Every structure is written in C-alpha cells, then in structure tokens.
Amino acid sequence: MSELSVGKLDDDLEKRLGEELDAFNAAATGDPEEDSFAIQVTEDDGELIGGLTAYTWGSLCTVDLLWVREDRRQDGWGRRMLRAAELEAHKRGCDWVTVSTYSFQAPDFYLRYGYQETGRTPGVPGGHEEIHLIKRLGPDGTSADS
C-alpha cells in the first residue's frame, strides 16, 4: 500500500530527488548535470568580506547567493564578484546569467549591471516580492548590450 508522509527535511530523500531530477533534465535537454562554483573575498587575516555561489547548466549560469559584509558594501566587492562570476560562466560556455533577489535586498544593484527583470513573485513576508532577473553575456563575457 502507498503512503504519504510529511516531516522534516530528509538528507537522503533530498539527495535521491536531486539525482532523479538531474537524470530527467539531462535526458530532456541533452545537457549534463549542473556544475557549481564559489567566489570569496577575505581580509588578510582570513576574515570573510563576502562571497558568491553559483552553478552552470548548459548555456545558463544561475547566481544562487551573493553577500558582502555590511561594513564593506561600498568597496565594490559585490560588483567585482558578480563580474568574476559572469567571466567564469562565459568560460564554461554560458551566455545567460540569472539571479533572484528580494525587493528589500538588491534589485537596483543587478539592474545597474545590465540585468533585466523577468518577473516578480509576491507573498514574501512583510509585503515584499522576489524579483527574477536575467542578463545576456556577449561573446567576450561582457554584457551583450555594451
């Protein structure tokens, strides 16, 4: 008899679901699995200034997380990490980069660097929205619009 259960996140279940979906996606698209990468910025003493995580899949790169420590947010590290991610995406054969942010986070940051809004998801606590953005990379990894 079949059974449906709801409970805490199960690491084994999450791993199995990921494997099954990766196999399905690869079969449907002809593209291999995702390949993740990370970028970090540290002080000379090793203290974290900021970081970025992303993954590539076929010609698409998705920036998953980008964070810069509050006291270093005016030093250009966000821009430099985003640019490094775009160049890494280009090296991996990507010509599109996507990212999602919240309306209270950094939508203007991404718009300033050539990203275009593709949609919004309402319902974020506090009356905010999740904002989805995309950027097309040019043949040298820079913005296709530049």
N, C-alpha and C positions, 0 to 999 in steps of 0.2 A: 504494500500500500504506500502511496506517495505521502510526503509530509512537508508542510511549510512551517518554517520556524523563523522567528525574529529574535535577534540577540546582539551582543556586542560584536564588533568587527573581529573577524577571524583571519589571521595572517595566512593560513593555509588556503582558505577559501579565496581570499584576495589574490594570492599567487596563481591559483588554478584559473580563476576568471580572467586574469591578465594573459595567461598563456593561451587560453581558448580564444579570446578576442584577438590577440596578436596573430594567431594562425588564421582565423577567419579573415581579418583585414589584409593580411599578406596574400591570401588566395584571391580575394576580391580585387585588389589593386595591383598585384604583381610587385609591390614594393616590400622590402624586408622590414624587419622589426624597427622600432624606434631606437635611437641611439642618443643617450643623454650626455650632457656636458655641464660643467660648472666654471664660474669665474669668481675669484675672490680678491679682495683688496685688504691688505693688512698694514698696520703700523710696523715700524722697525722692530718693536718689541713683540710682534705677533698678534697684537690686539686687532680684532676684526673691525674694519671700517665698513665693509659692505660685501654683497655677493649677489650672484645671479645664477639661477639654474634654468636649463632649457633642454629641449630634445628636438631631434630632427626625425622626419619620417618622409621619405621620398624627397619631393621638392619643397617641403614645408618645414619651417622651424617654429616652435612654439616656446616663447619665454614663459616659464612657469612662475618663478619668483624673482623679484628684484628688490633689494633692500639696501639702504645706506643709513648708517648711524646718524642720528639727528644732528649732532654737532659737526658733521662733515658733509651735510647735504648741499652746501653752497660751493663745494670744492670741485664740482664737475665729475665726480666719480660715477654717478648714475649714467650720464651721457657716455663716458668712456667705456663702462661695462656694456651698455647697450650696443655701442658701435663694435666692440670686440665680439659680442655675440652675433651681430649681423655678419661680420667678416668670417667667423667660424662657420656660420650657416652657409655662406657662399662657398667656402672651401669644401663643404660637404655636399655641394650641388643644389642647395636650396635657392629659390628665387622669391619666396614669400616668407614673411615673419608675422606671426600672430601673437597677441597678448590680450589678456583681460585684466582690468583694474576696476576699482570701485570709485564711485563718484566722489567719495571723500578722500581718495588717495591721489593718483597722479595722471588723470586723463590728459591734462594740458601738457604734461611732460612728453607723453608719447605723440600728441598732435604736433608739438613743436619740432619733433624729429621725423616728420613725414608719415606718421601713421594716420590712417583714416578710420573713422568709426564705422563699424558694420552693423551694430545693433546694441540694444540695451535689454537687460533683464531686471525688471522691477522686483521689489519684495525683500531687498536687503534690509536687515533690521535698522531701525531709525529713519526709515523712509528713503534710503539710498538705493542706488542702482549699480549693477555690474555692467561695465562698458567693455565691449569687444572691439578690438582694433586690428588692422592689418596693414602691412607695408610691402610693396613690391620692390625687390632689390634689382638694381641694374646689373649689367654684365661684369662690372668690376666689384660688385658687392656693395656699392653705394646705393642711395635711393634712386629708383628708376626715374623719379621726377626731377633730379638735379642735373 
